Each structure stands twice: as C-alpha cells, then as structure tokens.
Amino acid sequence: AVLQPPAHMGGTASGGHHAARGDPGGGERSRLFDPTQASAMRRSRDADPLTAEVTDARLPEAAPVLTFESRFESGNLLKASRVGDLEYDLMLRSDHNTGGHIQWYYFSVGQMKQGLVYTFNISNLCKRESLYSRGLRPLMFSNTLAKLDGKGWHRCGKNICYFQNESKGGPFRSRTPDSFTLSFSVIFPHDDDTVYLAHCYPYTTRDLRAHLDSLEADPARRKLMRRITLCTTLSGNEMEGLAITSPSGTPEELAARPVVVITARVHPGETNSSWMMKGALDFLTSDAPEARNLREKLEIRCTPMLNPDGVANGNYRCNLAGHDLNRRWRDPDPDVHPTIFQQKQMLMRLAKERKVLGVFDLHGHSSKQNIFIYGCAAKHWKESETAPEPFREQVLPFLLSGISDFFSFRASHFKVLRYKESSGRVVCWRECQVQNSYTVEASLCGADQGKMAGKHFSPRDLEEFGADLCKTIDKYLAIWEDEAGLARVVGEIADQREAFEEEREDSGADSSSDDDVLDPADRGEGRRRRRQQKERERHRENQRRKETQKQMVSRLARPKRVSKSEEPELQGDIAPGPFPAPGVGTGRTESPRP
C-alpha cells in the first residue's frame, strides 16, 4: 500500500516546487560541484570511528545526535551510525527481494545545529560509475526555509567524493570491495529543523495523482483527455493511463487516428522521467498551436508511472517481486508483472488496429550527461525483406536536436544488443513493428554542452524538454509522408553519423548506458553469451591463422623459376626466404608461424 508522504508535500506535485519557482530546485539552475575542490577524506578508512577527528567544524561541547527518518513514500534509508561528533555512516536498503540495485536515497534529518559541518558517508552504493564524480550534488529541502522564504528543493553539499570501498574488516564491515561510498558535507541553515536529502527531485504516486486531478479540474483540459485505470499492481496500487486527442470527428475517424505512446517510471529511482512526463502532459492539454495540431491528427496514450509499487516503496530499479520490469517485455507474467503485461497487450492491440507512429519510454541516466535517445537501427532487423529503410529511425531524434537545447544527437545510439531483446524499446520495435521506438534518457545531473554546460537540470528544465519532445513529434508529422523531405533529412543524418563514428574511433569513447544494466536473473546468461562469443572469435582467429600459415608454406615450398644468373647460392639444405621450409633444418615438423 502507498505510504503517506512527508508533511512538506502538501498534496501538490513537486514537493513545494510550485511555490518556490525562484529557487534552484524550481527554475534557477545551480552549478555543478567541481570534484577537484573536494578535500581529502577527513579520516582514514581504517581509523577508529570513536576517536577520529573532524575538521572544518566548530565543535560544540556536546553535539546532539541527529535523528533520521525514511518511513514515508519513496523513502530509502536502512541504517545510520554515528562515527564521529559530526560524521555519520549511512546504509541504504536494497530493492525489495533483491540483493542490490542500491542507488536511490531519500530521508529526513532532525535535531541539527546551525552552522556546523556535518558529514554523511553512504557506504553501500552499487554503481561503479557515478555522476557524483562529475559534479552532481545532493538535493536538500528544509521545512523552515520553505515556510520562511518559500525555498523548495535546492542543491547542497561540499567535499563530495565517490570511491570504491577497500576493506571488509575493521569498523566498516558493511563496506565490501564491490560497493562504493558517496561522502559529502552539508551545513544546515536552521537549528532543530526537519531537512530532507535526496538523490534526485522526488516525484511520488501522490504527486502524480495530484497532477492528474489538477488537469481534470480544468474544464478545457478535461474534455481533451480520458483517464483510466489500466490495472492494479502486486500491492493493490493503481496504474493509471491517459488518452489525449481532440473529440471532434466521427467515431470512425477517431478510431483511425495514428497513435503515439509515452511511458515513464519503469525504474522508480529515475524520478526525472516523471518531470519530463509532467511537462509533456501539460503541453499536450494546452492551447499551444502544436498541441492542437497533435490532438487533431493523433491520439496520444500516456502511462505516467509503469512501476507505482517501486515508487511507493523507495526502490531504485525493480518492482516488489525484485524484477527489473524493463527486462520483462518479451514474456511478461500477468501475475508478477501486471503493469508490463497490460501495457504490452494495449500496444499489441493498437498495432493491429492502426498505425503506431512512435513509442517513447522516458528514463534517467546515472553516469552520462545531457539528454539523449537510444533507438533501434534498421540493420538489426531480423527479416531483411521487411526491414525499415536505413537512418529513418534517426529522423525524429535529429529533429529534436534542433528544437531542444538540452538534447544531444551526438550522444544518441541505435544499437540493439542481444541482452536488450527483452527491453521495452526492442520488443515494441520487433513485435509491434514500431520504427520509432525509443528510450529517452535524461541525465540525473545536467549538461556539458551549450548554454546548460556545467549546470544541473531543474524540474522546470525537464518539463520544458517534455514539451519540446511533443513539438518534435508535431514537426515530424509535417515530413512523415513527404518522401523528398525525409530523403533530405536522412542524407544529413548519414553525413553526421559518419563524422561521429570517426570521432568515436579516434577517441575510443564508450557508449555504455544505464540501460546496459543487467537484471540479476539475466546476468549469468549475459556472461555465458559473452564467453561463447569470445570462444567463437578465438576459434575464427585460429582458423584464419592456420589458413595464413598454409598459404605461406605453400608459397615458400613452390619452386620459383629463375634464370641461371639469378639462381641464388644455397646454404646447406635451407631454402632462401623469410622462413625455413617446413621440417627442414629446424628439428620441428610443424609449419612455422607467420
């Protein structure tokens, strides 16, 4: 069941963002933290926690012990241990029924004193690569600041370090070598305040319901949308969906309109996807010219929260059964994965009845910056006779790069890896034959390009991108059936992609993503497949080597016709050339290696 959120939520989406648009959490963009400014760790990892010194703080004679709480919706904190006067080691809870997927944190702190430097060490994180090493800062919400100044969520933290743990023993037994620690220091603005700290801007199931209620409360918007319950989850929560289109037209015309599907929050910890969805819903139900055109030509089906159980319980990636739902699209179980089962059934039915123009699955990314897309290239299509034309799947992302300042076409990729075959993007592409099937990835940090370079994304930025995505779909409609226009755009894409690939080869850049994370159930299968692939490559290499050896031996053994004057003087019974003849003068019978 859904737990009650903390009091500061107040039943409005964004945890007070609407009342705090002037703060960095709402509209003003805060700068990234420079990791090079982080001081050395305040104490050795093997130091005695009871006698460790804490620097850069005005120590009171007896600093009160902080109180921690996470028993509210989306909260995640398992354990807090005081290891110094102003320093605390924290452990997060893993996703339910798993032993990992530990990244999302959201908890409150109380009984602090103003002006002191408190240090928190979250010591059991799972990600090897983290944006905290590239400037990401934690988020803070102060109840007192919100009441006095109207300030909502804002970035905080100094001396931010992210590192791999080294020791199992000693006072830090929870720190295993395959886990990582995030360490940061904060100064609380008021005494005895209640302060919330979070990995990204929270967006709960209650926030979603409040937003949908506000849309329905507007008569102009209500007539443009249908709100339905698609299914109930393992714990009885509802997964809601929206159908947005213009009501004008005959029933036959309405039923024949092409469909665009937008989904979000299959991974609960990627809260920025909900902010993009919020921006898209607000735009689609607005009076903007592009929105009116979209509603007249299309029906837009939106599922704002594919994993409400995971969101309510503070999971990072999985549902309550411990399954990554974005790896269950190929064969979802209606009892264990009801939300994915119902979403897939809806998509399969729509694909049979009418044209599905695009599927957009909104995500957050924890190790790369900017906003980018993962799609499916035509070259990966299994049946060559029905394969889409090359580069057609990249037209919409290419148009998006010209509309949104936050989007990077360069960072977008269109590979279909074998272990991604059961992800939503690939299943919709293969089984529903949707050419424009995308995973839209937004950095949990910010951008490293354009006017946003070096700044965090705010909720307003993410909402703006959601609107830009809808504007791009409208622009795509204008050239969708224009073969000449499509051919021109495809030519530009081909030229850009060729230049990008050359740059990547020169730089050796890696294209790994959050979507590359394997579910525990798939990890063994992935290792087996990679091992088999390596064995096949090794076998092919050995075959090529043997064939090369045979050719060289045959060439050396073949007598060369020369004139008497050109005939070389033989030395013993060794033939001239770069290699001795096989078995002659070497004491060996095998062929030489080239």
Order of alpha helices (4+ residues) and beta strands (2+ residues): beta-beta-beta-beta-beta-beta-alpha-beta-beta-beta-beta-alpha-alpha-beta-beta-alpha-beta-alpha-alpha-beta-alpha-alpha-beta-beta-alpha-alpha-beta-alpha-alpha-alpha
